[in-house]
Amino acid sequence: MEDAVESARKGGAPVDEAWALVHLGHIQRIKGAYPNADTLLAQALTIFEARQDAAGCAQVYGELGLVAFNQNSRERADHYYGLVLQAYQRLHGDTHPDTARRLNTLGDMLRKHGDNVGAQPLLERALVICEQVRGPTHPDTAASLNILAIVLIMQGDYARAQPLLERALAIHEQVLGRTHPNTVTSLNTLAVMLTMQEDYARAQPLLERVLTIREQVLGSTHPNMVTSLNNLANVLEKQGDYVGAQSLSERAVAISEQVLGPTHPDTATSLNNLANVLGKQGDYVGAQPLFERTVAIREQLLGPTHPKTLTSLNNLANVLFMQGDYGRARSLYERAVEISEHVLGPADFITAVSLNNLASVLRLQGDYVHAQYLYERAAAICEQVLGPTHLDTTAISINLRTMLNEWQRVEGGG
């Protein structure tokens, strides 16, 4: 890419040079070399501004905004996103459909890079334009509703997201039909949001519709079937229907292994879900090899410190713990605590879960001093993050009190 910059420069092609600089800046941002990215993008911006190239300027502003976001500079990021909007307005006009399309594209890119706060005002503006120009029931309006709703969901604003998703679903069903892929996407997004809110009774029929449509339209072994089967199995498992959840999870594993391969990330998810539902039914012997496979796949694909690897380690340790294999369970719990503290931070809820798990196995091994320290740390994190009356805070506090009473009886000889 450096050669492309030099070649464009020697050939007197400033626009080509500018776009090559943008690509280089993008690569440096992805690598985390933010000062280098800033320098390259600033060079590109100088060229675009000199040529009054609004499209080029908008692209650079978007990249600079992400650089600022990655450096935790909210003010600078929002400044650049504002410049993006101004550039598109100069390019197409305030209410042109292309302005809305470009804003949706940028907003979706910011969402995928984790900047939901920065994406929201851009997507809100795109929705206003779509509603004004395309009309309230146009498919483009439905697309804007969906993207904005996802950004709101990622910020936990379910109350605002739900009516947007319901509107998008109604538009898609009316305009495109009940089995159109966009309709299915709207159904699935709404169902996933309801699942996140633990509204399983409302999520279940939506997920059943998604599964039925995908099976009819795509076929029973399409990769998208794996996601639908896992989503529905999860909702059934949460409602205590372990038999139904197991059947769906077994189908998901079979399709994943056949179509995607035995080491695909979705195969790992399917294996993990099946192992979970087996564990809920007390079949720890059946769950253990599935969790072991999940850990191996995720360590290989994602690395030993990835949050999903961490979840798999905790799950495997839990199954070993329930079988009385405290030595292996302790070793895995210790790894989980180390990863949690390093990757998520010492005050994260998942760190508290890992601390609680390790404390529980230490208690059963008679190491009350260390167990007390870990329980107290876990309880303090939960109280700070979730509040003193949350169920998880209460559960860990009960674990601590139970352990202290048990320790007192042991010390007292009774």
N, C-alpha and C positions, 0 to 999 in steps of 0.2 A: 504494500500500500504506500510505503514511503517512496517507492519508485514511481508510482502513479502520480504522486504530488510533484516530484521532480520533473517527470516527463511533461506534465501539464504546464508547469512553470516555464520550462524551456521552450515549449511549443506555443507559448503565448495564449494559453486557454485558461483564463482566470476562473471561469465558472467550474470547469472540470477540476481545477486545483482546489477550489473551495469545497466541492463535494467530496473530494478525496480527503481533505482535512477533516470534514465532518465525520467520515467513516473512521478515520484514525482516532478522532476524539471519542467517538462512541466506543471503540475497542478499549481505549485507555480507561474510560469510565467503568466499563464492565470489569476490568482488571483491578479497579480500585485505585488507579493512579490519577487521582482527581486534579492535582496541580498540572500534570501533563495534559489532561483532557481540557482543562480551562484554557491553557495556552493555545492548543490546536484549534479549539472552537472559536476563540477570540480572533485568530487569524482568518478563519473562514468567514466570520461575521463581518470583518473589515471589508472583505471582497464583496460579499452580498450587499452590504449597505452602500458601498460605492456604486454598485450597479442597480440599486433600488429594486433588488430581487426579493419581494415580500415572501415568496414561498421558501426560499433558501433561509432568509432571516428567521422565519417561523420555526423551521427545523432546528436551527442552531439554538434558538431560545428554549425550545423544548428540552434539548440535550443539556443546556446550561442549567435549566431548572432541576433536572434530575441530579446533576452534579451537586448543586446546592443542597438538595434534599438528602443525598447520601452523606453530605457533610453536616447534617443536622441544622441547616440554616433555612428555617421555614420562611423567614422574611424575604431572603434572596430568591428562594424557589418561587414564591408567589409573585414576586416582581417579574420574573422571566415568563411565568405562565400568563400574566397580564399582557406582556408584550406579544405573546403568541396570539392571543385573542385580537389584539390591535392589528397585527400583521394580516391575519385572515380577513378581518373586516376591510382592510385596505385592498386586499386581493380580490375579494368577491362581493363585498358589501355586508352591511349589518345583518340582513335577514336572508341571505342567499342559502339555498340548500347545501351548496358545497362548503360554506362556512360551518354549518351544522355537522356535515360529514367529517370534515377535518377535525373539528373539536371533539367529536365522538371518538375518532381514531386516536387522538392524542390522549384524551381522558382514559381510554382503555389501556393505552400503553403505560400511563402513570399508575393505573390500578395494578397492572401486572408487575410493576416494579415496586409496589407497596406504598405508593404515595396516594392514598385514597383521599386525604384532606385536600391535596392539590388538584386531584381529578374532579372533585365534586362541583366546584363552580363552573368549570368548563362544560361538564355534562349537563348541568342545569341550564346553561345558556343554549346549548345544542337542543335541548328539549323544547325550550320556549320557541326557538326558530322553527323546529319541525311542526309544532302545533299551529303556529301562525301560517306557515307557508304550505305545508303538506296537508294539514288538517288533523283533527284529534283521533281519527281512526285509520290513518295511513300506516302501512308496515314500517316506514322509517320512524314514525313516532313511537311505535311499539318497541323498535330496536333501541331508541334513546331511553325509553322507560326502563327497559331491562338493564342496560348498562349502568344507569344511575342507581337503580335499585341494588345492584350488586355492590356498588361502592358504599351505599348506605349500610348494607348488611355487614360489610367488612368493618364498619365503624360501630356496629352494634345497634344501629338505629332501625330496629325492626318495624317500629310503628309507622315510620315514613316509607319504608321499603315495601311493606305489604300491599298498600293500595296501588302502588306503581306496578307491581308484578301482576296484580289482579287485572288492572287495566290492559297491560300488555297481553295477557292471556286471552282476555275477551276479544281484543282486536285480532289477534292471530286466529282464533277459532272462527270468528266471523268472516274475515277477509281471505285467509289462507286455507282454512279447513281444520278439522279436529286431528288429522293425522300428519299434518305438515311438520317437517323437522323443526321449524321455528316455534310452532305450537308446543311440541314436545319439550323443547328447551325451556319455554316459559313455565310449563307444568313442573318440570324437574326443579327449576330454580326456586319456585314457590314452595314445593315440597321440602327441599333441602332447608330453606329458611324456617319452615314450621318445625322441622326436626331439630334445628339449632335452638329453637325456643322450647323444645321438649313437648310440643303439641303433636304427639304421635298419632292421636286418633284422626286428626285432620290431614296429616301428612300421608297416612297409609293409603287411602283411596286414590290420591294423586299419583303416588309412586306405582300403584297397581295399574293405573291407566298408562303411565309411561312405559312400564314393562310390557303390557299387552300390545301397545302400538309399535314399539320397537321390534317385538318378536314378529308381528305381522308384516311390517314394512322392511325390516333389515334381515330377518331370519334369526333362528334360535341360537346360532353360534357366532353372531356378529360381536366384535369387541365391545361395542356400546352396551350390549346385554350384560356384560360383567359388572359395569357400574350400576346399572339398574337393579340387578339381582342383589348386589352388596348393599345398596341404599335401602331397599325394601327389607332385606334380612336384618339390617341394623334396627329398623323401626319395630319389626316384630319382636326382636330380642329385647328391646327396651320395654315392650309391653308384656314380656313374660312368655311369649309364644316361642319357646325354644325349639320345638319340633318343626314348626314352619320355618323358622330362621335357619335351622340346620339344613333343611332340604334345599333352600335357596342358596345357601353358602356352598354346599357341595356342588350344585350346578355351576356356580361362579368359578370355583376352583377347576372343575373339569374343562370349562370353556377356556379359561385363562391358560391352563397348561397346554391345551390342544392348539389354540389359535395364536397366543402371544408367546408361549414358551415357558419353561419351568423357572426361569430366573427373571422374568419381567416384573417391573414394579407393581403392576396390577395383580399379578399372580401372588406376590407377597401380601398385598392387601387382602386378597381373597383367602389365603391361607390363615392370615391373622384373624379374620372375622370368623372363619370356621372354628379355629382353635378357641376363640373367645366363647362361642356358644356351646362348645363341648365342655369347657371349663365351668360354665354356668350350670351345666347339668351334672357336674361332679365327675366327668370323664377326664381326669387329669392325665391319665396314661395316654389317651387318644390325643389330647391337646398338646402334650409336650413335644413330640417330633414335628408337629406343624409349626409351633413357635420357634423351635430350633432352626427349621428351614427358613422361616421369616427373618430371623436374626442374621443368618448367613447371607441371604439375598441382599438385605438392606445394608449390611456392612460392606459387601462387595460393590454395590451400586452407588450408595449414598455416602459411605464412609462410616467409621466407628463412632463419630461424635454427632451424627445427624439426629435431630429430634425424633424422627420416625424410628431410627435404630434404638434410641433411648426407650421409646414406648415398647418396642419388642423385647428389649432386655428386661424391663420391669414385668412384662407379661410372662416371659419364660421363668423369671425368678419367682413370681407368684405361684405358678404351677408346681415348681420344685418345692416351694415352701409348704403348699397344701399336701404334698406327698411326704413331708417330713425330712426332705433332703436339705437341711439347714445350712450345711457347709457350702454347697454349690449356690444355694439361694443367696447366702450372705455375700459371696464373691461377686455375683451379678448385681446385687443391690449396691455394693460399694462402687462398682463401675458406674452404675446409673447415677449415684450421687455426684461422683466426680464429673461426669459429663454434664449433668444438670447445672451444677455450679459454674462450670467453665463456659458453657454455651448459652444457657438461659439466664444465668445470674443467681446469686445467693438468695434473692428475695422473690423468685418466681414460684407460682403455685405448683408447677411440676417438680421443682426442687423440693418443695414441702412434701409432696407425695413420696418422692424417693427417700427422703429422710425418715418419714413415717414407716415406710416399708422396711428400711434397714433397722430401725429401732425395734420393730416387732420381732425380727429374727434374733437380734441381740438379746432381747428380753427372754426368749425361749431358751437361749444358750446360757442364761444366768448373768449376763453382763449388764446389770441394772444401772450402773453408773453411766456408761456410755449411752445406753438406751434412753435414760432420763434426759440427757443433754440433747439428743437428737429429737425426741418428742417435743421438748420445750422449744427448740428452734422451729420445728414444723408448725407447732401451734401459733407461735408468734408471727410467722409468715402468713398463715391463713387468716389470722385476726386482722393483720394489716391489709391484706389483699382482698379478702372476702367479707370481713366484718366479724364481730365477736359472736353473732347469733347464727352464722351460716352453718349448714349441716356438716360440711367438711371440717370446719373449725371445731364444732361440738364433738364430732367423732374422734378427732385427734386428742382433744382434751380428755375425753373418756378413756382413750387408750393410755394416756399418761397417768390418770388417777388409778386405773386398774393395775397398772404396772407398779405404782408406788405402794398400793395396798398389798400386792403380792410380795413385793420386796420386804415390807414391814413384817409380814407373816413369816417369811423365810428367816429374817434376822432374829425374829422372836422365837423361832423354833416351833412355831405352830402355824 
